[in-house]
Amino acid sequence: MKSIFRIVGIVIIILAGHAANAQDEFVYWPNANYDPAIPSVEDVLGYHPGERITWHRDAVRYFLLSLIEFQLIATLKVGKAANSSMLS
């Protein structure tokens, strides 16, 4: 019986070690050149993306701030992606 607990304990330690290594910092687009003048989500909302739930109003606030403050409206393209018959 002690050997079963020993094996389970070793497996738990191994899995915990793998989980700790899996917590590397996530990079959305590796080797991408980001414009440092545009604020990050953390700069505007005060937390990293995925750290907590972002309300719609906060996401809109971030994007509008980026578009208006940094004159990015000229680069924005809006198109129709799909139709929904559920709203009719």
A tleap script that builds the chain and sets N, CA, C and O, in Angstrom:
source leaprc.protein.ff14SB
mol = sequence {
  NMET LYS SER ILE PHE ARG ILE VAL GLY ILE
  VAL ILE ILE ILE LEU ALA GLY HIE ALA ALA
  ASN ALA GLN ASP GLU PHE VAL TYR TRP PRO
  ASN ALA ASN TYR ASP PRO ALA ILE PRO SER
  VAL GLU ASP VAL LEU GLY TYR HIE PRO GLY
  GLU ARG ILE THR TRP HIE ARG ASP ALA VAL
  ARG TYR PHE LEU LEU SER LEU ILE GLU PHE
  GLN LEU ILE ALA THR LEU LYS VAL GLY LYS
  ALA ALA ASN SER SER MET LEU CSER
}
set mol.1.N position { 0.809 -1.189 0.000 }
set mol.1.CA position { 0.000 0.000 0.000 }
set mol.1.C position { 0.856 1.258 0.000 }
set mol.1.O position { 0.526 2.243 -0.661 }
set mol.2.N position { 1.962 1.220 0.747 }
set mol.2.CA position { 2.844 2.381 0.785 }
set mol.2.C position { 3.451 2.658 -0.588 }
set mol.2.O position { 3.698 3.812 -0.938 }
set mol.3.N position { 3.691 1.602 -1.364 }
set mol.3.CA position { 4.297 1.794 -2.680 }
set mol.3.C position { 3.327 2.500 -3.629 }
set mol.3.O position { 3.759 3.268 -4.488 }
set mol.4.N position { 2.028 2.250 -3.486 }
set mol.4.CA position { 1.037 2.936 -4.325 }
set mol.4.C position { 1.033 4.423 -4.013 }
set mol.4.O position { 1.012 5.246 -4.927 }
set mol.5.N position { 1.052 4.778 -2.732 }
set mol.5.CA position { 1.080 6.185 -2.346 }
set mol.5.C position { 2.366 6.856 -2.817 }
set mol.5.O position { 2.360 8.019 -3.219 }
set mol.6.N position { 3.456 6.119 -2.762 }
set mol.6.CA position { 4.744 6.650 -3.211 }
set mol.6.C position { 4.690 6.942 -4.719 }
set mol.6.O position { 5.155 7.991 -5.166 }
set mol.7.N position { 4.123 6.012 -5.498 }
set mol.7.CA position { 4.026 6.192 -6.949 }
set mol.7.C position { 3.105 7.368 -7.276 }
set mol.7.O position { 3.428 8.191 -8.132 }
set mol.8.N position { 1.962 7.448 -6.596 }
set mol.8.CA position { 1.036 8.558 -6.822 }
set mol.8.C position { 1.704 9.884 -6.464 }
set mol.8.O position { 1.544 10.873 -7.179 }
set mol.9.N position { 2.436 9.907 -5.383 }
set mol.9.CA position { 3.147 11.128 -4.984 }
set mol.9.C position { 4.172 11.552 -6.021 }
set mol.9.O position { 4.290 12.740 -6.322 }
set mol.10.N position { 4.909 10.607 -6.569 }
set mol.10.CA position { 5.909 10.918 -7.594 }
set mol.10.C position { 5.239 11.454 -8.851 }
set mol.10.O position { 5.720 12.415 -9.451 }
set mol.11.N position { 4.136 10.841 -9.249 }
set mol.11.CA position { 3.407 11.302 -10.434 }
set mol.11.C position { 2.901 12.730 -10.225 }
set mol.11.O position { 2.988 13.558 -11.131 }
set mol.12.N position { 2.379 13.014 -9.050 }
set mol.12.CA position { 1.886 14.366 -8.757 }
set mol.12.C position { 3.024 15.375 -8.826 }
set mol.12.O position { 2.850 16.461 -9.380 }
set mol.13.N position { 4.169 15.039 -8.281 }
set mol.13.CA position { 5.325 15.949 -8.321 }
set mol.13.C position { 5.764 16.193 -9.756 }
set mol.13.O position { 6.073 17.326 -10.125 }
set mol.14.N position { 5.795 15.152 -10.562 }
set mol.14.CA position { 6.199 15.301 -11.964 }
set mol.14.C position { 5.210 16.182 -12.718 }
set mol.14.O position { 5.613 17.081 -13.456 }
set mol.15.N position { 3.920 15.926 -12.534 }
set mol.15.CA position { 2.910 16.726 -13.225 }
set mol.15.C position { 2.926 18.173 -12.763 }
set mol.15.O position { 2.728 19.078 -13.574 }
set mol.16.N position { 3.157 18.410 -11.482 }
set mol.16.CA position { 3.228 19.782 -10.974 }
set mol.16.C position { 4.421 20.511 -11.579 }
set mol.16.O position { 4.333 21.704 -11.870 }
set mol.17.N position { 5.520 19.815 -11.768 }
set mol.17.CA position { 6.688 20.426 -12.397 }
set mol.17.C position { 6.424 20.808 -13.832 }
set mol.17.O position { 6.862 21.867 -14.281 }
set mol.18.N position { 5.709 19.955 -14.571 }
set mol.18.CA position { 5.356 20.277 -15.951 }
set mol.18.C position { 4.390 21.451 -16.009 }
set mol.18.O position { 4.504 22.297 -16.896 }
set mol.19.N position { 3.450 21.516 -15.091 }
set mol.19.CA position { 2.491 22.620 -15.078 }
set mol.19.C position { 3.191 23.939 -14.775 }
set mol.19.O position { 2.825 24.973 -15.335 }
set mol.20.N position { 4.179 23.920 -13.909 }
set mol.20.CA position { 4.915 25.139 -13.587 }
set mol.20.C position { 5.708 25.637 -14.793 }
set mol.20.O position { 5.826 26.846 -14.996 }
set mol.21.N position { 6.247 24.728 -15.587 }
set mol.21.CA position { 6.990 25.126 -16.776 }
set mol.21.C position { 6.079 25.629 -17.877 }
set mol.21.O position { 6.535 26.369 -18.749 }
set mol.22.N position { 4.811 25.256 -17.871 }
set mol.22.CA position { 3.880 25.653 -18.917 }
set mol.22.C position { 3.379 27.078 -18.726 }
set mol.22.O position { 2.619 27.563 -19.564 }
set mol.23.N position { 3.769 27.758 -17.673 }
set mol.23.CA position { 3.276 29.099 -17.387 }
set mol.23.C position { 4.150 30.191 -17.981 }
set mol.23.O position { 4.200 31.295 -17.439 }
set mol.24.N position { 4.846 29.910 -19.088 }
set mol.24.CA position { 5.654 30.930 -19.742 }
set mol.24.C position { 4.760 32.056 -20.240 }
set mol.24.O position { 3.566 31.863 -20.467 }
set mol.25.N position { 5.352 33.236 -20.406 }
set mol.25.CA position { 4.572 34.379 -20.874 }
set mol.25.C position { 4.137 34.175 -22.312 }
set mol.25.O position { 4.946 33.843 -23.178 }
set mol.26.N position { 2.851 34.377 -22.557 }
set mol.26.CA position { 2.275 34.183 -23.883 }
set mol.26.C position { 2.565 35.393 -24.763 }
set mol.26.O position { 2.451 36.533 -24.312 }
set mol.27.N position { 2.934 35.153 -25.997 }
set mol.27.CA position { 3.174 36.214 -26.971 }
set mol.27.C position { 2.205 35.994 -28.125 }
set mol.27.O position { 2.206 34.927 -28.740 }
set mol.28.N position { 1.371 37.006 -28.428 }
set mol.28.CA position { 0.357 36.849 -29.465 }
set mol.28.C position { 0.977 36.613 -30.840 }
set mol.28.O position { 0.623 35.649 -31.519 }
set mol.29.N position { 1.870 37.456 -31.243 }
set mol.29.CA position { 2.541 37.318 -32.543 }
set mol.29.C position { 4.039 37.414 -32.305 }
set mol.29.O position { 4.576 38.519 -32.235 }
set mol.30.N position { 4.730 36.282 -32.179 }
set mol.30.CA position { 6.182 36.316 -31.942 }
set mol.30.C position { 6.905 37.052 -33.071 }
set mol.30.O position { 6.555 36.910 -34.243 }
set mol.31.N position { 7.883 37.811 -32.715 }
set mol.31.CA position { 8.733 38.566 -33.641 }
set mol.31.C position { 7.977 39.646 -34.411 }
set mol.31.O position { 8.459 40.100 -35.449 }
set mol.32.N position { 6.813 40.067 -33.933 }
set mol.32.CA position { 6.068 41.150 -34.585 }
set mol.32.C position { 6.601 42.492 -34.097 }
set mol.32.O position { 7.108 42.604 -32.981 }
set mol.33.N position { 6.483 43.493 -34.938 }
set mol.33.CA position { 6.890 44.850 -34.581 }
set mol.33.C position { 5.656 45.635 -34.167 }
set mol.33.O position { 4.850 46.017 -35.016 }
set mol.34.N position { 5.503 45.876 -32.885 }
set mol.34.CA position { 4.372 46.622 -32.367 }
set mol.34.C position { 4.744 48.093 -32.247 }
set mol.34.O position { 5.875 48.432 -31.902 }
set mol.35.N position { 3.787 48.955 -32.533 }
set mol.35.CA position { 4.003 50.397 -32.397 }
set mol.35.C position { 3.948 50.739 -30.912 }
set mol.35.O position { 2.895 50.591 -30.290 }
set mol.36.N position { 5.045 51.188 -30.336 }
set mol.36.CA position { 5.056 51.472 -28.895 }
set mol.36.C position { 4.184 52.668 -28.516 }
set mol.36.O position { 3.891 52.862 -27.337 }
set mol.37.N position { 3.768 53.470 -29.491 }
set mol.37.CA position { 2.919 54.622 -29.195 }
set mol.37.C position { 1.487 54.202 -28.877 }
set mol.37.O position { 0.768 54.925 -28.188 }
set mol.38.N position { 1.072 53.049 -29.368 }
set mol.38.CA position { -0.288 52.568 -29.117 }
set mol.38.C position { -0.298 51.858 -27.770 }
set mol.38.O position { 0.516 50.962 -27.542 }
set mol.39.N position { -1.200 52.239 -26.879 }
set mol.39.CA position { -1.205 51.645 -25.537 }
set mol.39.C position { -1.636 50.188 -25.574 }
set mol.39.O position { -2.421 49.773 -26.426 }
set mol.40.N position { -1.109 49.430 -24.639 }
set mol.40.CA position { -1.517 48.030 -24.513 }
set mol.40.C position { -2.828 47.964 -23.749 }
set mol.40.O position { -3.272 48.956 -23.170 }
set mol.41.N position { -3.436 46.801 -23.751 }
set mol.41.CA position { -4.665 46.599 -22.982 }
set mol.41.C position { -4.393 46.875 -21.506 }
set mol.41.O position { -5.225 47.457 -20.810 }
set mol.42.N position { -3.244 46.459 -21.043 }
set mol.42.CA position { -2.893 46.690 -19.640 }
set mol.42.C position { -2.793 48.182 -19.328 }
set mol.42.O position { -3.210 48.616 -18.254 }
set mol.43.N position { -2.247 48.972 -20.255 }
set mol.43.CA position { -2.132 50.410 -20.032 }
set mol.43.C position { -3.496 51.079 -19.873 }
set mol.43.O position { -3.659 51.981 -19.052 }
set mol.44.N position { -4.475 50.632 -20.664 }
set mol.44.CA position { -5.792 51.265 -20.653 }
set mol.44.C position { -6.697 50.679 -19.579 }
set mol.44.O position { -7.328 51.420 -18.826 }
set mol.45.N position { -6.765 49.354 -19.504 }
set mol.45.CA position { -7.714 48.711 -18.602 }
set mol.45.C position { -7.127 48.333 -17.248 }
set mol.45.O position { -7.863 48.091 -16.292 }
set mol.46.N position { -5.810 48.285 -17.170 }
set mol.46.CA position { -5.184 48.008 -15.880 }
set mol.46.C position { -4.907 46.548 -15.592 }
set mol.46.O position { -4.528 46.205 -14.472 }
set mol.47.N position { -5.088 45.672 -16.581 }
set mol.47.CA position { -4.791 44.250 -16.392 }
set mol.47.C position { -4.455 43.618 -17.739 }
set mol.47.O position { -4.823 44.141 -18.791 }
set mol.48.N position { -3.752 42.484 -17.695 }
set mol.48.CA position { -3.374 41.769 -18.911 }
set mol.48.C position { -4.590 41.060 -19.511 }
set mol.48.O position { -5.481 40.641 -18.772 }
set mol.49.N position { -4.639 40.918 -20.840 }
set mol.49.CA position { -5.731 40.161 -21.443 }
set mol.49.C position { -5.738 38.727 -20.914 }
set mol.49.O position { -4.687 38.093 -20.818 }
set mol.50.N position { -6.900 38.227 -20.577 }
set mol.50.CA position { -7.021 36.875 -20.047 }
set mol.50.C position { -6.860 36.789 -18.548 }
set mol.50.O position { -7.131 35.745 -17.954 }
set mol.51.N position { -6.426 37.861 -17.930 }
set mol.51.CA position { -6.239 37.859 -16.483 }
set mol.51.C position { -7.589 37.855 -15.766 }
set mol.51.O position { -7.736 37.276 -14.690 }
set mol.52.N position { -8.568 38.512 -16.383 }
set mol.52.CA position { -9.934 38.503 -15.868 }
set mol.52.C position { -10.876 38.795 -17.023 }
set mol.52.O position { -10.424 39.105 -18.125 }
set mol.53.N position { -12.150 38.702 -16.793 }
set mol.53.CA position { -13.133 38.921 -17.854 }
set mol.53.C position { -13.171 40.407 -18.196 }
set mol.53.O position { -13.214 41.263 -17.312 }
set mol.54.N position { -13.153 40.696 -19.487 }
set mol.54.CA position { -13.259 42.077 -19.954 }
set mol.54.C position { -14.687 42.316 -20.409 }
set mol.54.O position { -15.201 41.612 -21.278 }
set mol.55.N position { -15.316 43.308 -19.819 }
set mol.55.CA position { -16.668 43.666 -20.214 }
set mol.55.C position { -16.636 44.326 -21.577 }
set mol.55.O position { -15.630 44.916 -21.968 }
set mol.56.N position { -17.729 44.225 -22.290 }
set mol.56.CA position { -17.838 44.797 -23.630 }
set mol.56.C position { -17.507 46.284 -23.621 }
set mol.56.O position { -16.775 46.764 -24.487 }
set mol.57.N position { -18.040 47.010 -22.650 }
set mol.57.CA position { -17.797 48.463 -22.595 }
set mol.57.C position { -16.302 48.771 -22.450 }
set mol.57.O position { -15.822 49.772 -22.982 }
set mol.58.N position { -15.569 47.918 -21.735 }
set mol.58.CA position { -14.136 48.144 -21.570 }
set mol.58.C position { -13.371 47.831 -22.844 }
set mol.58.O position { -12.408 48.523 -23.173 }
set mol.59.N position { -13.788 46.790 -23.567 }
set mol.59.CA position { -13.148 46.483 -24.847 }
set mol.59.C position { -13.390 47.614 -25.841 }
set mol.59.O position { -12.478 48.017 -26.563 }
set mol.60.N position { -14.619 48.127 -25.876 }
set mol.60.CA position { -14.933 49.252 -26.763 }
set mol.60.C position { -14.110 50.475 -26.369 }
set mol.60.O position { -13.589 51.186 -27.228 }
set mol.61.N position { -13.998 50.710 -25.078 }
set mol.61.CA position { -13.194 51.858 -24.602 }
set mol.61.C position { -11.747 51.735 -25.067 }
set mol.61.O position { -11.153 52.724 -25.498 }
set mol.62.N position { -11.173 50.543 -24.986 }
set mol.62.CA position { -9.791 50.349 -25.419 }
set mol.62.C position { -9.645 50.606 -26.915 }
set mol.62.O position { -8.743 51.330 -27.337 }
set mol.63.N position { -10.533 50.014 -27.720 }
set mol.63.CA position { -10.408 50.174 -29.169 }
set mol.63.C position { -10.695 51.598 -29.610 }
set mol.63.O position { -10.009 52.119 -30.489 }
set mol.64.N position { -11.697 52.239 -29.015 }
set mol.64.CA position { -11.972 53.627 -29.387 }
set mol.64.C position { -10.823 54.542 -28.998 }
set mol.64.O position { -10.466 55.443 -29.757 }
set mol.65.N position { -10.247 54.324 -27.839 }
set mol.65.CA position { -9.094 55.124 -27.433 }
set mol.65.C position { -7.957 54.954 -28.438 }
set mol.65.O position { -7.321 55.933 -28.829 }
set mol.66.N position { -7.705 53.728 -28.854 }
set mol.66.CA position { -6.630 53.474 -29.809 }
set mol.66.C position { -6.933 54.117 -31.152 }
set mol.66.O position { -6.038 54.677 -31.785 }
set mol.67.N position { -8.187 54.045 -31.597 }
set mol.67.CA position { -8.551 54.596 -32.902 }
set mol.67.C position { -8.548 56.119 -32.914 }
set mol.67.O position { -8.010 56.739 -33.831 }
set mol.68.N position { -9.146 56.711 -31.902 }
set mol.68.CA position { -9.301 58.167 -31.898 }
set mol.68.C position { -8.011 58.866 -31.495 }
set mol.68.O position { -7.552 59.775 -32.186 }
set mol.69.N position { -7.436 58.450 -30.394 }
set mol.69.CA position { -6.265 59.146 -29.877 }
set mol.69.C position { -5.055 59.017 -30.789 }
set mol.69.O position { -4.230 59.928 -30.859 }
set mol.70.N position { -4.944 57.914 -31.475 }
set mol.70.CA position { -3.758 57.688 -32.299 }
set mol.70.C position { -4.061 57.768 -33.792 }
set mol.70.O position { -3.298 57.257 -34.612 }
set mol.71.N position { -5.184 58.414 -34.148 }
set mol.71.CA position { -5.570 58.642 -35.539 }
set mol.71.C position { -5.470 57.374 -36.392 }
set mol.71.O position { -4.925 57.406 -37.496 }
set mol.72.N position { -5.980 56.296 -35.891 }
set mol.72.CA position { -5.940 55.046 -36.626 }
set mol.72.C position { -7.236 54.777 -37.384 }
set mol.72.O position { -7.386 53.722 -38.000 }
set mol.73.N position { -8.183 55.736 -37.342 }
set mol.73.CA position { -9.460 55.535 -38.012 }
set mol.73.C position { -9.260 55.349 -39.504 }
set mol.73.O position { -9.993 54.578 -40.122 }
set mol.74.N position { -8.296 56.029 -40.101 }
set mol.74.CA position { -8.052 55.904 -41.543 }
set mol.74.C position { -7.600 54.495 -41.912 }
set mol.74.O position { -7.785 54.072 -43.053 }
set mol.75.N position { -7.019 53.768 -40.981 }
set mol.75.CA position { -6.527 52.418 -41.280 }
set mol.75.C position { -7.571 51.343 -41.006 }
set mol.75.O position { -7.350 50.173 -41.318 }
set mol.76.N position { -8.718 51.732 -40.420 }
set mol.76.CA position { -9.751 50.774 -40.050 }
set mol.76.C position { -10.616 50.437 -41.250 }
set mol.76.O position { -11.063 51.326 -41.974 }
set mol.77.N position { -10.848 49.156 -41.454 }
set mol.77.CA position { -11.751 48.690 -42.503 }
set mol.77.C position { -12.838 47.854 -41.850 }
set mol.77.O position { -12.554 46.892 -41.136 }
set mol.78.N position { -14.074 48.227 -42.099 }
set mol.78.CA position { -15.205 47.501 -41.537 }
set mol.78.C position { -15.932 46.828 -42.689 }
set mol.78.O position { -16.244 47.461 -43.698 }
set mol.79.N position { -16.195 45.557 -42.529 }
set mol.79.CA position { -16.900 44.803 -43.557 }
set mol.79.C position { -17.939 43.892 -42.942 }
set mol.79.O position { -17.963 43.673 -41.731 }
set mol.80.N position { -18.797 43.366 -43.797 }
set mol.80.CA position { -19.838 42.454 -43.346 }
set mol.80.C position { -19.275 41.041 -43.360 }
set mol.80.O position { -18.800 40.565 -44.391 }
set mol.81.N position { -19.330 40.378 -42.223 }
set mol.81.CA position { -18.769 39.029 -42.126 }
set mol.81.C position { -19.846 37.968 -42.300 }
set mol.81.O position { -19.584 36.915 -42.880 }
set mol.82.N position { -21.059 38.230 -41.805 }
set mol.82.CA position { -22.102 37.210 -41.869 }
set mol.82.C position { -23.454 37.847 -41.603 }
set mol.82.O position { -23.540 38.991 -41.156 }
set mol.83.N position { -24.496 37.101 -41.880 }
set mol.83.CA position { -25.858 37.507 -41.567 }
set mol.83.C position { -26.402 36.575 -40.502 }
set mol.83.O position { -25.977 35.426 -40.378 }
set mol.84.N position { -27.353 37.094 -39.732 }
set mol.84.CA position { -28.007 36.278 -38.722 }
set mol.84.C position { -29.510 36.371 -38.924 }
set mol.84.O position { -30.076 37.462 -39.002 }
set mol.85.N position { -30.137 35.227 -39.007 }
set mol.85.CA position { -31.592 35.223 -39.140 }
set mol.85.C position { -32.263 35.148 -37.769 }
set mol.85.O position { -33.489 35.171 -37.670 }
set mol.86.N position { -31.460 35.058 -36.725 }
set mol.86.CA position { -32.027 34.926 -35.384 }
set mol.86.C position { -32.633 36.231 -34.896 }
set mol.86.O position { -33.489 36.210 -34.012 }
set mol.87.N position { -32.216 37.370 -35.446 }
set mol.87.CA position { -32.695 38.657 -34.972 }
set mol.87.C position { -33.952 39.113 -35.702 }
set mol.87.O position { -34.554 40.110 -35.302 }
set mol.88.N position { -34.360 38.433 -36.737 }
set mol.88.CA position { -35.523 38.889 -37.506 }
set mol.88.C position { -36.817 38.314 -36.979 }
set mol.88.O position { -37.885 38.603 -37.518 }
savepdb mol mol.pdb
quit
